[in-house]
Amino acid sequence: MAIFLSTIRFATSSPLPIMNDLKSSAQEQLEYMLTEDDDAPLLTADDEIKSEVKECVKRLYGRFNNLLEALLSEVELSSDGGEMQSFQRLLSDLSWACQILTKLEIMRELVCNWMDASDKIVKAVKQARPTTELIETKLRVVEVAAKILEAIGYGTVILPTAKRLHMVKVWLPFVRVAKPLIDSATTTGDDAPTLKMDSELWQSLESTFVSIILALPSVEQAEILTEWLENEHIQYPDLTEAFEVWCYRSKVSKRRLSFISVNHDKIDTH
């Protein structure tokens, strides 16, 4: 247990750049310790381990939030791009942390923190000076948002309807505009970032949006789907499944209401 606790502290810290490879190795080994394969995991996550992980991720998110506030206080980023690079590293760490928190079933605090900061995150990215690095930053933001939305969409973290609706209204527009920019980004040339994209990211995120939308009240679903049908970025995410389910449910509901109305009229005549 001692080595796990030391490793999680290091893996969620911000060491000197020269130690980044060691940090990446520490993150990989933590996943290995907690993952079951042919053999049992190296350790069982008890309350002490979960508590330490939550505290380490809390400190990690604190650094992310401090940098986010700093970015928002500037009209645009500094010319050397140092803040954006730090922002990318923290986003990558949060993406990794989501995997650990999911394994330990303690995602709620990070989900709530990200939800509360969603408007600020989107604003910070939108006001950032356009550079090739900004495209990679958008990808890192999408990666974290996808994991947060997945936790919400599949019931890992239960949130009130209003908060689920807010997450859709913030992240659906961001994702559908960011995707074509990320897809079209070149990875050749000295200045272009090397984008390492998970091939299943977009498909998984699309399914998550459908799940969240279908769990919303019918009126909110109709509002979202109407906006989607009228938007130029209708190709992604494809909400056809949600649209078809909404139409079917609405038709069934109308039929039931008509049946109730007819029976009510019959009762009144007697």
N, C-alpha and C positions, 0 to 999 in steps of 0.2 A: 504494500500500500504506500509506503514512504516514497518509492520511486515514482509511482503514479502521481502523487500529490506534487512532487517536485517538477515532474514533467508538465503537468497541466499549468502550473504557474509560469513556467518558461514558455510554453506554447501559446499562451495568451498575453505575453508581454510584448514590448516593443524594443528588442535588442538592437545593437548596432548592425548596419547592413551587412557587415562581414560575417555575421552569425545567422543570416537568413536561411542558409542551407541546413544548418543544425536545427533551426526552428521548424522548418518544413519536415525534417526527419522526425522530430519530436511529435508533431501533429499526426504523422502517419502511424507512428508506433502507438499512440494513444488510441487511435481507431482500432488497431490490431488487438490491443489489450481487451477492448470491450466487445469485439466481434466474435460471434460463434461461427466456427467452420466445422471441420471434421471433429475437432476437439472442443472442449469447453473453453470459454474465455479465460484469460489469465487471472482475472479477478471478478468478484461479484460486487456490483455497485451498491454499497450500503448507504445509510443516511450521511455518514461522515464524508464519503466520496462525493455524493450528490451536493452536499452543502458547500464543499470546497469548489466544485465545478461551477456552481451558481455564483459564488463570490468572485471567482476568477473572470467569468464572463461578464459579471456586473462591472468590474473594473475595466475590462476591454471595451464594453459599450460606453462607459463613462468617457474614455479617451476619444472614442468615435464621436460622441455627442459634443464634446468640447471643440473638436476640430470642425464639426458641422456648424456650430455657432460662430466660430471664427470665419468660416467661409461665407456665411450669410452677412457678416458685418463688413465684408469687402465688396466693392463694386465689381471687381474682377480679380482673378488670381494673380499672384506675382509672376513675373516673367520667367522665372526659372522653373516653374511648375512643381515646386517642392511640396506645396500643400496638396495638390492633386495626387501626387505619388503616394503621399502618406494616407490620403483618403482611400486610394485603391488598396493599399496594404491592409488597412483596417477593415475594409469591406470583405477582402479575401479571408481575413481571420474570422469575421462574423459568419461568413458562409460555412467555413469549416466548423465553427462552434455550433451552428444549427444541427449539424450531423451528430455531434456528441450529445447535445441536449435532447435530440430526438431519441437516440439510443437509450438515454437515461430517463426519458419521459418527463422532462422538466423544462419544456419549451415555453411555458406560459409567460414568464417574466419578460423574456426577450421579445416575444410576439407583441405583448402590450407596449413595450418601450418603442419598438419599431413602428407600431401603429400610431402612437402618439407623435412620433417624429416624421411620419410619412410626408406631410405637406412641406416640411422644412427640407427634407432630403430632395424632393422633386424640385423645389425652388432653387436650392443650391446648385443642382446640376444644370438647370435651365439658365441661371445667370452666369455660369462659368464661361470663361473665354473659350471660343471654339478652337480646339486643337485636336491632333490625332489621338492624344492621350484621353481626351474627353470621351471618345467612343468606347475605349476600354473601360473607363469609369462607369459609363452607362451599362455596359455588360455586367460589371461586378454588382452594380445596384440591382439589376434584374435577377441575378443569381440569388442574392439574399432575399429579395422580395418574393421570388418563386417559392423558396423554402418556407417563408413566413405564411404566404397565402395557402400553401399546401397544408400546413398545420391547421389553418382555419377551415379550409374547404373540406377536409376529411375528418374533422371532429377531434383532432388531437388537442386543440385548444378551443373551448367553447366561448363564443363572444355574443353579446346582444345583437339583435338585427341591425340596429342603427350603426354599430361599429363595423359590422360586416359590409353593409352597404357603403359606408365611407371608404373602406379599403378598395372596393371595386371601383368607386368613382375616382379615386386617386391613381390607382395603378393600372387600370385598363387603358386610359388615354396615354399614359407614359409608355407602356409596353408596346402598344401598337405603332407608336411613332418611332420608338427606339429600334424596333426589330429591323426595318428596312435599312436603317443607317448602319447597324451592326453587321447585317448580312452583306452589305455592299462594301464594307471596309476592306481595303487591300492589306495584305500582310507582307508586301514586298516593298523594298526601299529602306533607306536608313532611318527615316523618321516614323515609319508606320509601326504600330504596336503589333505584337504577336498575340493574336486573340486565340485563346484556347477555349473553344466552345464545346459544351456538352451537347452532343447531337440530339439528345432527348429533351433538352431544356424547354424548347418552345412547345413541343407536343404536350409535355407534362403540365406546363403553365396554362396552356389552352384548356386542358381537361379540368384543371383546378378552377379556372374562371367559370366554366360551365357548372361545376358542382356548387360553387358559392352562389351563383345567380339563381339556380333552380331551388335553392333553399330559402330565397328571399320571398316576401309577400308578392302576390301576383301583380299588384300595381307597380311596385318597384321593378319587377322583371320587365313589364311592358315598357317602362321608361327607358331602361338600359337597352333593350332590344330595338326600340324605335330609333334611338340615337345611333346604334350600331348600323342599322339598315341605311341610315342617311349619311354615314361617314365615308369619306374617300378611302380610309384604311380598312374597309370591310373584310379584306382577305385574311387579316390576322388581328386578334384571334377569331377563328371561325366559330361563331355562336349558333350555327345552324341547328345543332342538337337541342340547345336551350330553347330556340325559337319553336321548333317542332313540338317539344314537350309542353311549352306554354300554350300553344294553339290547341293541343289535345286536351289539356287540363281545362282550358277556358271553355271549350265546346262541351265537355262533360259537365262542368259546373253550370253552364247555361241550361243544359238539358235537365239537370236536377232541379234547378230553380223553376223551370217551366212546369215540371211534374208537380212540385210542391204547390205552385200557384193554381194549377188546375184542380188539385185535390182540395185546396182551401176554398175555391169557388164552389165546388160541389157541396162542401160542408155548409157553406153560407146559404145555399138554396134550400136546405132541409130545415 
